[in-house]
């Protein structure tokens, strides 16, 4: 536990930031699950629609610092790849 006043404040700030980051990640995981479920079901239109929301959520998460930009790009690429794969069938 910090003793210095500024260190105590930093601890409080870090806790708030972590809470915001967790909320963003929770929302992101829900949108990613929707896409993955649509892909597993083979519903191309539903997958494409869910993909739009997932891409937006990924961009917001990276913008807010919840994830790194390369992680965002990798996830976007893999989602596109999976949706395109079921679209070809």
N, C-alpha and C positions, 0 to 999 in steps of 0.2 A: 504494500500500500504506500502510495507516495506521501511524502511529508510536506513538500513545497507546494504552495498555493497554485502556481502555474501548472505543475505536474498533475494536481488533482483535477484541474479544469481540463487538461488534455485527456485524462482518463474518461471524463464525462463525455467529451466530444467524440472520442473514439468509440464509445458505447453507442452513441446516437448514430454515428456513421455506419457502424456494423449493423445496427437494426435496419437502417434504410437499405443497405446493401442486401441484407437477407430478404427483405420484402421484394426487392427487384428480382432477385434470383428465384424466389418462390413463384412469382408471376411468370417469369420466363420458363420455368420448368413445366408449368401447367400448359403453356402454349406449345412447347415442344412435344409434350405428351399427346396433345390433340393431333399434331402433324403425324407423329409416329403411329398413332392408332389408325388414322385415315390411310396411311401407307400400308399398314398390316391388313386392313380390310380390303384394300385394293380400290378404294374410292378415289378416283383421279380428281374429280371436280372438288370434292371435299378436302383432299390433300392440298390442292393448289390454293384453295381459299384459306385454309389453316396456315399454309406456308407464308402467305402475305402477312398475317398477324405475327407469326414467329420471327420473320425478318425484321419487322418493326420493333419487336420486343428485344431482339438481339442488338439492334442498333442503339436502342435506348440504354440497355444494360452496359454496353461499352462506353457510351457517352457519359454515363453517370459514374463510371469507374468500377462497376461491379465485376467486370471481366476485361481482359486485355483485348486489344483490337485483333491480334492474330488469332486468338481463341474464337472470337466472333466470326472472323472470316472462315476459319476451318469448319465451324458448325454450319454456317450458311452454305458452304460448298457441299458438305455432305448431305444436307437436307435437299438441296437442289438435285444432287445426283440421285438420291433415292426417289424423289418425286418423278424425275424424268425417266427413271427405270420402270416404274409402274405404268407410266403414260405410254411407253413403247409396246407394252404387252397387249 
